[in-house]
Protein backbone atom coordinates (compact mmCIF):
# COMPACT_ATOMS: atom_id res chain seq x y z
CA UNK A 1 0.00 0.00 0.00
CA UNK A 2 2.84 2.42 0.81
CA UNK A 3 4.29 2.41 -2.71
CA UNK A 4 0.89 2.95 -4.28
CA UNK A 5 0.13 5.82 -1.91
CA UNK A 6 3.45 7.53 -2.70
CA UNK A 7 2.75 7.28 -6.43
CA UNK A 8 -0.77 8.54 -5.87
CA UNK A 9 0.52 11.56 -3.95
CA UNK A 10 2.48 12.65 -7.01
CA UNK A 11 -0.52 12.00 -9.24
CA UNK A 12 -2.87 13.93 -6.97
CA UNK A 13 -0.57 16.94 -6.98
CA UNK A 14 -0.39 16.80 -10.76
CA UNK A 15 -4.18 16.67 -11.03
CA UNK A 16 -4.42 20.05 -9.32
CA UNK A 17 -2.07 21.77 -11.75
CA UNK A 18 -4.74 22.28 -14.40
CA UNK A 19 -7.64 23.24 -12.08
CA UNK A 20 -5.37 25.75 -10.32
CA UNK A 21 -5.74 28.00 -13.34
CA UNK A 22 -9.51 27.76 -13.32
CA UNK A 23 -12.38 28.05 -10.89
CA UNK A 24 -12.17 25.50 -8.07
CA UNK A 25 -14.66 23.14 -6.51
CA UNK A 26 -14.48 20.70 -3.53
CA UNK A 27 -16.31 18.03 -1.60
CA UNK A 28 -14.51 19.03 1.62
CA UNK A 29 -14.94 22.69 2.16
CA UNK A 30 -15.16 24.74 5.38
CA UNK A 31 -16.42 28.18 6.20
CA UNK A 32 -13.35 30.03 7.45
CA UNK A 33 -9.97 31.08 6.04
CA UNK A 34 -6.81 29.74 7.60
CA UNK A 35 -5.41 32.25 10.06
CA UNK A 36 -2.13 32.20 8.14
CA UNK A 37 -3.54 33.77 5.00
CA UNK A 38 -3.71 37.52 4.55
CA UNK A 39 -6.81 39.06 6.16
CA UNK A 40 -9.90 39.33 4.03
CA UNK A 41 -10.03 42.84 2.56
CA UNK A 42 -13.67 43.09 3.66
CA UNK A 43 -12.91 42.07 7.26
CA UNK A 44 -14.56 44.21 9.90
CA UNK A 45 -17.43 45.20 7.61
CA UNK A 46 -21.01 43.94 7.87
CA UNK A 47 -20.27 40.96 5.63
CA UNK A 48 -23.43 40.06 3.71
CA UNK A 49 -22.48 36.43 3.24
CA UNK A 50 -22.56 35.82 7.00
CA UNK A 51 -26.33 36.16 6.89
CA UNK A 52 -28.08 36.26 10.21
CA UNK A 53 -25.07 37.35 12.30
CA UNK A 54 -26.58 40.79 12.73
CA UNK A 55 -29.33 39.09 14.73
CA UNK A 56 -26.98 37.58 17.25
CA UNK A 57 -26.09 39.37 20.47
CA UNK A 58 -23.31 40.05 21.03
CA UNK A 59 -22.43 40.35 17.33
CA UNK A 60 -20.06 37.74 15.99
CA UNK A 61 -21.00 34.92 18.39
CA UNK A 62 -22.02 32.71 15.45
CA UNK A 63 -21.07 32.43 11.80
CA UNK A 64 -22.65 30.83 8.76
CA UNK A 65 -22.67 27.08 8.31
CA UNK A 66 -24.52 25.10 5.66
CA UNK A 67 -28.19 25.94 5.08
CA UNK A 68 -29.37 27.87 8.15
CA UNK A 69 -27.00 26.11 10.58
CA UNK A 70 -24.58 28.04 12.80
CA UNK A 71 -20.90 27.62 13.66
CA UNK A 72 -18.71 29.45 16.20
CA UNK A 73 -18.12 33.09 15.29
CA UNK A 74 -14.39 32.54 15.83
CA UNK A 75 -14.39 30.53 12.58
CA UNK A 76 -15.09 33.78 10.75
CA UNK A 77 -17.96 32.84 8.43
CA UNK A 78 -17.70 32.03 4.74
CA UNK A 79 -15.10 33.97 2.78
CA UNK A 80 -14.21 34.14 -0.88
CA UNK A 81 -13.81 36.51 -3.78
CA UNK A 82 -16.11 39.50 -3.29
CA UNK A 83 -17.57 41.84 -5.88
CA UNK A 84 -19.80 44.80 -5.15
CA UNK A 85 -22.19 45.62 -7.97
CA UNK A 86 -24.84 48.24 -7.31
CA UNK A 87 -26.89 47.24 -4.28
CA UNK A 88 -25.62 43.66 -4.39
CA UNK A 89 -22.58 42.00 -2.85
CA UNK A 90 -21.52 38.84 -4.72
CA UNK A 91 -19.19 36.13 -3.38
CA UNK A 92 -17.53 33.14 -5.07
CA UNK A 93 -16.24 30.31 -2.89
CA UNK A 94 -15.14 26.71 -3.46
CA UNK A 95 -12.43 24.10 -3.74
CA UNK A 96 -11.28 20.95 -5.51
CA UNK A 97 -9.99 17.75 -3.90
CA UNK A 98 -7.98 15.18 -5.88
CA UNK A 99 -7.35 12.04 -3.81
CA UNK A 100 -6.27 8.41 -3.94
CA UNK A 101 -7.45 5.96 -1.30
CA UNK A 102 -6.46 2.38 -0.50
CA UNK A 103 -9.09 0.90 1.81
CA UNK A 104 -7.74 -2.12 3.67
CA UNK A 105 -8.92 -5.69 4.22
CA UNK A 106 -10.65 -8.17 1.89
CA UNK A 107 -13.63 -5.87 1.40
CA UNK A 108 -11.63 -2.68 0.88
CA UNK A 109 -11.09 -1.19 -2.57
CA UNK A 110 -8.69 1.42 -3.90
CA UNK A 111 -8.78 4.14 -6.51
CA UNK A 112 -8.61 7.85 -7.29
CA UNK A 113 -11.54 10.20 -6.84
CA UNK A 114 -12.37 13.89 -7.03
CA UNK A 115 -14.41 15.86 -4.51
CA UNK A 116 -15.69 19.28 -5.53
CA UNK A 117 -17.88 22.19 -4.49
CA UNK A 118 -18.41 25.68 -5.90
CA UNK A 119 -20.68 28.31 -4.40
CA UNK A 120 -21.92 31.64 -5.72
CA UNK A 121 -23.88 33.84 -3.34
CA UNK A 122 -25.38 37.31 -3.59
CA UNK A 123 -26.95 39.56 -0.96
CA UNK A 124 -28.43 43.01 -0.64
CA UNK A 125 -29.90 45.11 2.14
CA UNK A 126 -33.16 47.06 2.15
CA UNK A 127 -34.52 50.02 4.08
CA UNK A 128 -35.38 49.04 7.62
CA UNK A 129 -32.60 46.46 7.91
CA UNK A 130 -34.07 43.57 5.89
CA UNK A 131 -31.57 41.43 3.96
CA UNK A 132 -32.08 39.10 1.00
CA UNK A 133 -29.56 36.31 0.27
CA UNK A 134 -29.42 34.12 -2.83
CA UNK A 135 -27.30 30.95 -2.79
CA UNK A 136 -26.24 28.47 -5.45
CA UNK A 137 -23.91 25.54 -4.83
CA UNK A 138 -22.72 22.89 -7.26
CA UNK A 139 -20.54 19.76 -7.18
CA UNK A 140 -18.80 17.74 -9.88
CA UNK A 141 -18.86 14.63 -7.66
CA UNK A 142 -20.95 12.77 -10.29
CA UNK A 143 -17.77 12.36 -12.39
CA UNK A 144 -16.82 9.65 -9.87
CA UNK A 145 -19.70 7.52 -11.13
CA UNK A 146 -22.83 6.34 -9.34
CA UNK A 147 -20.81 4.21 -6.90
CA UNK A 148 -18.75 7.16 -5.66
CA UNK A 149 -15.50 6.22 -3.93
CA UNK A 150 -14.29 3.47 -1.58
CA UNK A 151 -14.89 4.18 2.11
CA UNK A 152 -14.80 1.16 4.42
CA UNK A 153 -17.94 0.69 6.60
CA UNK A 154 -19.79 3.59 4.95
CA UNK A 155 -23.36 2.83 3.79
CA UNK A 156 -26.31 4.75 2.40
CA UNK A 157 -28.14 5.34 -0.90
CA UNK A 158 -27.94 3.09 -3.97
CA UNK A 159 -26.14 2.66 -7.30
CA UNK A 160 -27.53 0.69 -10.25
CA UNK A 161 -30.39 -0.38 -8.00
CA UNK A 162 -28.10 -1.92 -5.36
CA UNK A 163 -27.38 -0.55 -1.86
CA UNK A 164 -23.98 1.11 -1.51
CA UNK A 165 -21.80 -0.63 1.10
CA UNK A 166 -18.19 0.34 1.89
CA UNK A 167 -18.67 3.23 -0.55
CA UNK A 168 -19.42 6.96 -0.23
CA UNK A 169 -22.10 8.05 -2.69
CA UNK A 170 -21.42 11.12 -4.87
CA UNK A 171 -23.18 14.39 -4.16
CA UNK A 172 -25.55 15.76 -6.79
CA UNK A 173 -24.54 18.46 -9.28
CA UNK A 174 -27.09 20.78 -7.65
CA UNK A 175 -26.29 21.03 -3.95
CA UNK A 176 -28.20 24.24 -3.23
CA UNK A 177 -30.56 26.64 -5.02
CA UNK A 178 -32.04 28.74 -2.24
CA UNK A 179 -32.99 32.17 -0.96
CA UNK A 180 -33.19 33.64 2.53
CA UNK A 181 -34.87 36.80 3.82
CA UNK A 182 -33.93 38.24 7.24
CA UNK A 183 -36.22 40.89 8.76
CA UNK A 184 -35.67 42.76 12.08
CA UNK A 185 -38.72 42.31 14.31
CA UNK A 186 -37.66 44.75 17.02
CA UNK A 187 -36.27 44.28 20.48
CA UNK A 188 -33.12 42.59 19.17
CA UNK A 189 -35.13 39.81 17.48
CA UNK A 190 -34.74 38.92 13.81
CA UNK A 191 -37.05 36.63 11.87
CA UNK A 192 -36.03 34.75 8.76
CA UNK A 193 -37.46 32.58 6.00
CA UNK A 194 -35.24 30.24 3.95
CA UNK A 195 -36.02 27.80 1.18
CA UNK A 196 -35.80 26.69 -2.40
CA UNK A 197 -35.90 23.72 -4.78
CA UNK A 198 -32.59 22.45 -3.32
CA UNK A 199 -31.45 23.24 0.19
CA UNK A 200 -30.87 21.99 3.72
CA UNK A 201 -33.51 21.72 6.47
CA UNK A 202 -33.00 22.60 10.12
CA UNK A 203 -31.72 19.16 11.11
CA UNK A 204 -28.29 18.14 12.38
CA UNK A 205 -25.03 20.04 12.63
CA UNK A 206 -23.55 21.99 9.75
CA UNK A 207 -22.71 19.52 6.96
CA UNK A 208 -19.22 18.01 7.06
CA UNK A 209 -18.26 19.74 3.80
CA UNK A 210 -18.65 23.10 5.60
CA UNK A 211 -17.16 22.32 9.01
CA UNK A 212 -13.70 23.71 9.64
CA UNK A 213 -13.08 20.77 11.99
CA UNK A 214 -13.39 18.48 8.92
CA UNK A 215 -11.57 20.77 6.50
CA UNK A 216 -8.71 18.45 5.48
CA UNK A 217 -10.30 15.08 6.26
CA UNK A 218 -10.38 13.48 2.79
CA UNK A 219 -13.06 10.83 3.52
CA UNK A 220 -16.66 11.49 4.45
CA UNK A 221 -17.79 10.33 7.93
CA UNK A 222 -19.18 6.78 8.06
CA UNK A 223 -21.92 8.31 10.24
CA UNK A 224 -22.93 10.77 7.51
CA UNK A 225 -26.44 9.29 7.28
CA UNK A 226 -26.92 9.71 11.02
CA UNK A 227 -25.93 13.37 11.25
CA UNK A 228 -26.10 15.44 8.06
CA UNK A 229 -27.35 13.39 5.10
CA UNK A 230 -30.17 15.92 4.55
CA UNK A 231 -27.73 18.66 3.50
CA UNK A 232 -28.80 18.10 -0.14
CA UNK A 233 -32.61 17.98 -0.09
CA UNK A 234 -35.02 18.62 -2.96
CA UNK A 235 -37.60 20.98 -1.51
CA UNK A 236 -37.05 22.95 1.73
CA UNK A 237 -38.92 25.74 3.56
CA UNK A 238 -37.55 26.96 6.91
CA UNK A 239 -38.74 29.71 9.24
CA UNK A 240 -37.06 30.90 12.41
CA UNK A 241 -36.08 33.64 14.83
CA UNK A 242 -32.71 34.64 16.26
CA UNK A 243 -31.93 36.74 19.31
CA UNK A 244 -29.31 36.96 22.04
CA UNK A 245 -27.15 34.15 20.71
CA UNK A 246 -30.14 31.80 20.34
CA UNK A 247 -31.68 30.61 17.06
CA UNK A 248 -34.93 28.61 16.89
CA UNK A 249 -36.21 27.24 13.58
CA UNK A 250 -38.50 24.70 11.94
CA UNK A 251 -38.49 23.17 8.45
CA UNK A 252 -40.72 21.32 6.02
CA UNK A 253 -38.81 19.32 3.41
CA UNK A 254 -38.69 16.24 1.17
CA UNK A 255 -37.57 13.21 3.14
CA UNK A 256 -36.52 11.01 0.21
CA UNK A 257 -32.78 11.02 -0.39
CA UNK A 258 -31.48 12.02 -3.85
CA UNK A 259 -31.81 9.34 -6.52
CA UNK A 260 -29.01 7.83 -8.64
CA UNK A 261 -29.33 10.42 -11.43
CA UNK A 262 -26.81 12.86 -10.00
CA UNK A 263 -26.79 15.41 -12.84
CA UNK A 264 -30.46 16.47 -12.79
CA UNK A 265 -32.93 18.35 -10.61
CA UNK A 266 -35.55 16.28 -8.80
CA UNK A 267 -39.15 17.12 -7.97
CA UNK A 268 -39.42 19.02 -4.67
CA UNK A 269 -41.86 17.91 -1.96
CA UNK A 270 -42.73 18.86 1.62
CA UNK A 271 -43.56 15.57 3.33
CA UNK A 272 -41.18 15.72 6.32
CA UNK A 273 -40.45 18.17 9.13
CA UNK A 274 -37.78 19.13 11.65
CA UNK A 275 -37.02 21.59 14.46
CA UNK A 276 -33.67 22.85 15.72
CA UNK A 277 -32.39 25.08 18.48
CA UNK A 278 -28.88 26.58 18.40
CA UNK A 279 -27.08 28.39 21.21
CA UNK A 280 -23.94 30.51 20.73
CA UNK A 281 -22.97 31.82 24.17
CA UNK A 282 -19.56 33.11 23.01
CA UNK A 283 -17.72 33.37 19.66
CA UNK A 284 -15.85 30.17 20.60
CA UNK A 285 -18.82 27.88 21.28
CA UNK A 286 -21.95 26.79 19.43
CA UNK A 287 -24.31 23.95 20.38
CA UNK A 288 -27.33 22.58 18.52
CA UNK A 289 -30.13 20.13 19.30
CA UNK A 290 -32.46 19.00 16.52
CA UNK A 291 -35.22 16.50 15.80
CA UNK A 292 -36.85 15.45 12.54
CA UNK A 293 -39.51 13.10 11.23
CA UNK A 294 -38.31 11.97 7.79
CA UNK A 295 -40.65 10.31 5.27
CA UNK A 296 -39.17 7.12 3.71
CA UNK A 297 -35.62 8.49 3.32
CA UNK A 298 -33.83 5.35 2.09
CA UNK A 299 -34.85 3.20 -0.91
CA UNK A 300 -33.24 0.12 0.71
CA UNK A 301 -35.81 0.47 3.53
CA UNK A 302 -39.10 0.99 1.66
CA UNK A 303 -42.04 2.02 3.77
CA UNK A 304 -39.85 2.94 6.75
CA UNK A 305 -39.88 6.49 8.04
CA UNK A 306 -37.20 7.81 10.35
CA UNK A 307 -37.17 9.77 13.58
CA UNK A 308 -33.77 11.43 13.77
CA UNK A 309 -32.34 13.23 16.79
CA UNK A 310 -28.95 14.97 16.76
CA UNK A 311 -26.93 16.99 19.25
CA UNK A 312 -23.54 18.60 18.68
CA UNK A 313 -21.10 21.03 20.27
CA UNK A 314 -18.62 23.03 18.20
CA UNK A 315 -15.53 24.88 19.46
CA UNK A 316 -13.11 27.21 17.68
CA UNK A 317 -10.19 29.31 18.86
CA UNK A 318 -7.26 30.54 16.81
CA UNK A 319 -6.20 27.77 14.46
CA UNK A 320 -8.09 25.03 16.34
CA UNK A 321 -11.63 23.80 15.55
CA UNK A 322 -13.45 20.78 16.96
CA UNK A 323 -16.87 19.12 17.06
CA UNK A 324 -18.45 16.45 19.23
CA UNK A 325 -21.80 14.97 18.18
CA UNK A 326 -24.35 12.27 18.97
CA UNK A 327 -27.23 11.07 16.76
CA UNK A 328 -30.11 8.61 16.94
CA UNK A 329 -31.67 7.07 13.82
CA UNK A 330 -34.99 5.51 14.85
CA UNK A 331 -36.68 3.68 11.95
CA UNK A 332 -40.48 3.55 11.99
CA UNK A 333 -40.93 0.60 12.05
CA UNK A 334 -37.47 -0.80 12.59
CA UNK A 335 -34.29 -0.62 14.61
CA UNK A 336 -32.96 2.31 16.65
CA UNK A 337 -29.33 2.98 15.72
CA UNK A 338 -26.97 5.46 17.38
CA UNK A 339 -23.72 7.14 16.36
CA UNK A 340 -20.99 9.29 17.93
CA UNK A 341 -18.48 11.54 16.19
CA UNK A 342 -15.53 13.64 17.36
CA UNK A 343 -13.31 15.53 14.92
CA UNK A 344 -10.75 18.32 15.06
CA UNK A 345 -8.40 20.38 12.92
CA UNK A 346 -5.35 22.17 14.33
CA UNK A 347 -3.31 24.62 12.24
CA UNK A 348 0.01 24.33 14.05
CA UNK A 349 2.00 26.85 11.97
CA UNK A 350 1.48 28.83 8.75
CA UNK A 351 2.18 25.63 6.78
CA UNK A 352 1.41 22.60 8.97
CA UNK A 353 -1.97 21.18 10.07
CA UNK A 354 -2.97 18.08 11.99
CA UNK A 355 -6.49 16.65 11.81
CA UNK A 356 -8.42 13.65 13.04
CA UNK A 357 -11.80 12.03 13.45
CA UNK A 358 -13.16 9.24 15.67
CA UNK A 359 -16.57 7.68 15.02
CA UNK A 360 -18.64 4.98 16.67
CA UNK A 361 -21.63 3.82 14.61
CA UNK A 362 -24.23 1.05 15.04
CA UNK A 363 -24.96 -0.11 11.47
CA UNK A 364 -27.30 -2.83 10.18
CA UNK A 365 -26.71 -2.24 6.42
CA UNK A 366 -23.33 -3.92 5.95
CA UNK A 367 -24.88 -7.10 4.48
CA UNK A 368 -27.75 -6.13 2.15
CA UNK A 369 -28.11 -9.61 0.61
CA UNK A 370 -31.15 -11.24 2.23
CA UNK A 371 -29.53 -14.66 1.79
CA UNK A 372 -26.51 -13.68 3.87
CA UNK A 373 -26.68 -15.00 7.47
CA UNK A 374 -25.46 -11.59 8.69
CA UNK A 375 -28.22 -9.69 6.85
CA UNK A 376 -29.92 -7.04 9.02
CA UNK A 377 -27.62 -7.75 11.97
CA UNK A 378 -26.42 -4.64 13.78
CA UNK A 379 -22.68 -4.20 14.24
CA UNK A 380 -21.04 -1.38 16.17
CA UNK A 381 -18.01 -0.04 14.29
CA UNK A 382 -15.40 2.42 15.52
CA UNK A 383 -13.18 4.24 13.03
CA UNK A 384 -10.05 6.16 14.04
CA UNK A 385 -8.62 8.48 11.37
CA UNK A 386 -5.75 10.93 11.64
CA UNK A 387 -3.65 12.88 9.19
CA UNK A 388 -1.43 15.78 8.22
CA UNK A 389 -1.65 18.57 5.63
CA UNK A 390 1.08 20.86 4.30
CA UNK A 391 -0.48 24.18 3.31
CA UNK A 392 0.81 26.55 0.63
CA UNK A 393 -0.75 30.02 0.32
CA UNK A 394 -1.09 30.80 -3.39
CA UNK A 395 -2.65 34.24 -2.85
CA UNK A 396 -4.66 36.13 -0.26
CA UNK A 397 -7.68 33.95 -1.07
CA UNK A 398 -6.29 30.70 -2.53
CA UNK A 399 -4.50 27.77 -0.88
CA UNK A 400 -3.06 24.41 -1.94
CA UNK A 401 -2.88 21.70 0.73
CA UNK A 402 -1.01 18.41 0.25
CA UNK A 403 -1.55 15.66 2.79
CA UNK A 404 -2.75 12.25 3.78
CA UNK A 405 -4.50 10.24 6.47
CA UNK A 406 -4.53 6.74 7.96
CA UNK A 407 -7.60 4.97 9.36
CA UNK A 408 -7.90 1.99 11.69
CA UNK A 409 -11.04 0.20 12.87
CA UNK A 410 -12.42 -1.60 15.91
CA UNK A 411 -15.21 -4.08 15.16
CA UNK A 412 -16.84 -7.31 16.38
CA UNK A 413 -14.95 -10.57 15.74
CA UNK A 414 -17.92 -11.78 13.66
CA UNK A 415 -16.73 -9.41 10.89
CA UNK A 416 -13.15 -10.77 10.72
CA UNK A 417 -13.94 -13.20 7.90
CA UNK A 418 -15.40 -10.40 5.77
CA UNK A 419 -13.21 -7.40 6.65
CA UNK A 420 -10.04 -9.00 8.01
CA UNK A 421 -8.83 -8.83 11.58
CA UNK A 422 -7.05 -5.46 11.43
CA UNK A 423 -7.88 -3.52 8.26
CA UNK A 424 -5.88 -0.33 7.73
CA UNK A 425 -6.77 2.32 5.17
CA UNK A 426 -4.71 5.15 3.73
CA UNK A 427 -5.58 8.21 1.65
CA UNK A 428 -3.45 10.93 0.06
CA UNK A 429 -4.79 14.16 -1.40
CA UNK A 430 -4.17 17.56 -2.95
CA UNK A 431 -6.76 20.20 -2.11
CA UNK A 432 -7.04 23.54 -3.89
CA UNK A 433 -9.34 26.03 -2.21
CA UNK A 434 -10.67 29.51 -2.85
CA UNK A 435 -11.63 31.63 0.12
CA UNK A 436 -12.04 29.14 2.96
Secondary structure, 3 states (H helix, E strand, C coil): CHHHHHHHHHHHHHHHHHHCCCCCCCCCCCCCCCCCCCCCCCCCCCCCCCCCHHHCCCCCCEEECCCCCEEEHHHCCCCCEEEEECCEEEEEEEEEEEEEEECCCCCCCEEEEEEEEEEEEEEEECCCCCEEEEEEEECCHHHHCCCCEEEEEEEEEEECCEEEEEEECCCCCEEEEEEEEEEEEECCEEEEEEEEEEECCCCCCCCHHHCHHHCCCCCCCCCHHHHCHHHCECCEEEEEEEECCEEEEEEEECCCCCCCCCCCCCCCCCCEEEEEEEEEEECCEEEEEEEEEECCCCHHHCCCEEEEEEEEEEEEECCEEEEEEEEEEEEECCCEEEEEEEEEEEECCCCEEEEEEEEEEEECCCCCCCCCCCCCCCEEEEEEEEEEEEEEECCCCEEEEEEEEEEEEECCHHHHHHHCCCCEEEEEEEEEEECC
